[in-house]
Amino acid sequence: MNRFIWLVICFFSFLQVQAQFSVKMGYGIGFMQQEPNGIFSLVRNKKKYLNLEDKKFKNLQGVVLGARYKQEHYAMEFDFDYRFWTIQGSGRDTSGTQESLKASIANASLGYSLEYLYNNFGIGTSFHYNFFNQKVKHNIQGTSNDRSTYLSQKIFLGLYIPGGEKTTLAFRPYVEFPYGNVNFYFMERAIGNRRSELKKADFDYRPSSFGIQFLFLNGG
């Protein structure tokens, strides 16, 4: 994390952009409801020999990159947001066979936002096209993945703290409302749960979230 912050500061030191334009870089974390039907809890209990990490699927976090245009009391942004979560483990089953498992969830989105500004504060909304990717890597069954897409909207607040002549630090809490669901049936089967009493529709999941972004801007 410290290396990332250092790279951001160095990047802004050499970047020459008009005052009303800014490049933004930062880190975000979004808190979500847990996966449907306890998929990861089940495989952790079912295959205890894998010693899977004791991590619950309750947040996605990662990097934010984008461009910002500011004029008086208004700002417009285009951005790319990549957040992820993983769980992994390995061990030998009762027959002595070595097994390793890694499951990951990643959400990449392209967004456009509008914001109203007053002094060092802002309020705005953004619209995003999301790519929701599920991936499982197994040393015996190989690697498989599933991707789905959906639209979402965020409502956010902004607090902007000038850090120098060309740098601004921003804190941006938000809530996100998806227009559609994703489905975890692929993950259920790929990690070996395969509960026959549950149907694909039982794994529908609404990826709503709330969170915060920490951003560096080379301007206001």
C-alpha positions in Angstrom: 0.0 0.0 0.0 2.9 2.4 0.8 4.5 1.6 -2.5 1.2 2.4 -4.3 0.9 5.8 -2.6 4.5 6.6 -3.4 4.0 5.8 -7.1 0.9 8.0 -7.2 2.8 11.0 -5.7 5.6 10.5 -8.2 3.2 10.2 -11.1 1.5 13.5 -10.2 4.8 15.2 -9.8 5.7 14.8 -13.4 2.2 15.1 -15.0 1.4 18.4 -16.7 -2.3 18.9 -17.2 -4.5 22.0 -17.4 -5.9 23.1 -14.0 -9.5 22.1 -14.8 -8.5 18.6 -15.8 -7.4 16.0 -13.3 -6.2 12.4 -13.4 -7.4 10.4 -10.4 -5.9 7.3 -8.9 -6.9 5.6 -5.7 -8.2 2.6 -3.8 -11.8 1.6 -3.0 -13.6 -0.9 -0.8 -17.2 -1.9 -1.2 -19.1 -3.9 1.4 -21.7 -6.5 0.2 -24.0 -9.1 1.5 -22.5 -12.6 1.7 -22.8 -15.1 -1.1 -26.1 -17.1 -1.5 -26.7 -20.3 0.4 -23.3 -20.2 2.2 -21.3 -21.5 -0.8 -17.9 -20.8 0.7 -18.8 -21.8 4.2 -20.0 -25.2 3.0 -16.8 -26.1 1.0 -14.7 -25.0 4.0 -16.6 -27.4 6.3 -16.9 -30.1 3.6 -13.2 -30.1 2.7 -11.5 -29.2 6.0 -8.2 -30.7 4.8 -7.8 -27.9 2.4 -7.3 -25.4 5.3 -9.1 -22.7 3.3 -8.5 -19.2 4.5 -11.0 -18.0 7.1 -12.3 -15.2 4.9 -16.0 -14.4 4.4 -17.2 -12.9 1.1 -18.4 -9.6 2.4 -16.4 -7.0 0.5 -14.6 -6.3 -2.8 -11.6 -4.0 -2.9 -9.1 -2.7 -5.4 -7.9 0.2 -7.6 -9.7 3.2 -9.2 -8.3 5.0 -12.2 -9.9 7.9 -14.1 -10.1 11.4 -15.5 -11.9 14.4 -14.1 -13.0 17.7 -15.6 -14.0 20.5 -13.2 -15.6 23.8 -13.9 -16.7 26.1 -11.1 -19.4 24.2 -9.1 -19.6 21.1 -11.3 -17.3 18.2 -12.2 -17.5 15.3 -14.6 -15.6 12.0 -14.5 -14.8 8.9 -16.5 -13.3 6.0 -14.5 -12.3 2.4 -14.4 -12.8 0.5 -11.1 -11.4 -3.0 -10.4 -12.3 -4.8 -7.2 -11.6 -8.4 -6.2 -11.8 -11.1 -3.5 -10.1 -14.5 -3.3 -10.0 -17.6 -1.0 -7.5 -20.4 -1.4 -6.1 -23.5 0.4 -4.4 -26.8 -0.2 -3.9 -30.2 1.5 -4.3 -34.0 1.2 -7.6 -35.8 1.4 -8.3 -39.0 3.2 -6.8 -41.1 0.4 -3.6 -39.0 0.4 -4.3 -37.1 -2.8 -2.9 -33.6 -2.9 -5.6 -31.0 -3.7 -5.4 -27.2 -4.1 -8.3 -24.8 -4.6 -8.5 -21.1 -5.4 -11.8 -19.3 -5.9 -11.9 -15.6 -6.8 -14.5 -12.9 -7.5 -13.7 -9.8 -9.5 -15.8 -6.9 -10.5 -14.5 -4.5 -13.2 -16.6 -1.4 -14.2 -16.5 1.5 -16.5 -18.2 4.6 -15.1 -19.4 8.1 -15.9 -20.3 10.6 -13.1 -21.6 14.1 -12.5 -21.0 16.0 -9.3 -22.1 19.3 -7.7 -19.4 21.1 -5.7 -19.5 23.5 -2.8 -16.2 24.6 -1.3 -14.4 21.4 -0.4 -17.6 19.2 -0.5 -19.4 17.5 -3.3 -22.5 15.3 -4.0 -23.0 13.4 -7.2 -24.2 10.3 -9.0 -22.5 7.9 -11.4 -23.5 5.1 -13.8 -21.5 2.0 -14.3 -21.3 -0.9 -16.7 -20.0 -3.9 -14.7 -18.2 -7.1 -15.6 -18.7 -9.6 -12.8 -16.2 -12.5 -13.1 -16.1 -15.8 -11.1 -13.0 -18.0 -11.4 -12.0 -21.3 -9.9 -8.6 -22.9 -10.2 -8.2 -26.5 -9.1 -5.1 -28.6 -9.5 -7.1 -31.6 -10.7 -10.1 -30.2 -12.5 -8.2 -27.2 -14.1 -9.3 -23.6 -14.4 -12.8 -22.4 -15.2 -14.6 -19.1 -15.1 -17.9 -17.4 -15.7 -18.6 -13.8 -16.6 -21.8 -11.7 -16.4 -22.6 -8.1 -16.9 -25.0 -5.6 -15.3 -25.6 -1.9 -14.9 -25.5 0.0 -11.6 -25.8 3.5 -10.2 -23.9 5.1 -7.3 -24.8 8.0 -5.1 -21.8 9.6 -3.4 -20.4 12.4 -1.3 -17.0 13.9 -1.7 -14.6 15.6 0.7 -11.6 17.3 -1.0 -8.5 18.2 0.9 -5.8 20.2 -1.0 -2.4 18.6 -0.5 -0.3 21.1 -2.4 -0.3 23.2 -5.5 -1.2 20.3 -7.8 -2.5 17.5 -5.6 -5.8 16.9 -3.8 -6.8 14.1 -1.5 -10.4 13.0 -1.8 -12.6 10.8 0.5 -15.7 9.5 -1.3 -18.3 7.4 0.6 -21.0 5.9 -1.6 -24.0 3.5 -2.0 -24.4 1.5 -5.1 -27.7 0.2 -6.6 -27.5 -2.5 -9.3 -30.0 -2.8 -12.1 -30.0 -6.6 -12.3 -28.7 -9.7 -10.6 -25.7 -12.0 -11.0 -25.8 -15.7 -10.3 -23.5 -17.9 -8.2 -24.6 -21.3 -9.6 -21.3 -21.6 -11.5 -19.3 -21.1 -8.3 -21.5 -23.7 -6.4 -20.7 -26.4 -8.9 -17.1 -25.4 -9.8 -15.9 -25.7 -6.1 -17.6 -29.1 -5.8 -20.7 -28.4 -3.6 -23.4 -29.7 -6.1 -26.5 -29.7 -3.9 -29.2 -31.3 -5.9 -32.0 -29.8 -3.8 -31.1 -26.3 -5.0 -31.8 -24.9 -8.4 -29.9 -22.3 -10.4 -32.5 -19.6 -9.5 -31.6 -20.2 -5.8 -28.2 -18.6 -6.5 -29.4 -15.3 -7.8 -27.5 -12.5 -6.1 -28.1 -8.8 -6.0 -24.6 -7.1 -5.9 -25.7 -3.9 -4.1 -23.0 -2.4 -1.9 -21.8 0.6 0.2 -18.2 1.7 0.6 -15.6 4.4 0.3 -12.9 5.5 -2.1 -9.6 7.1 -1.2 -8.4 9.2 -4.2 -5.5 11.3 -5.3 -6.2 14.1 -7.9 -3.6 16.2 -9.6 -5.8 19.2 -9.2 -9.2 20.0 -7.6 
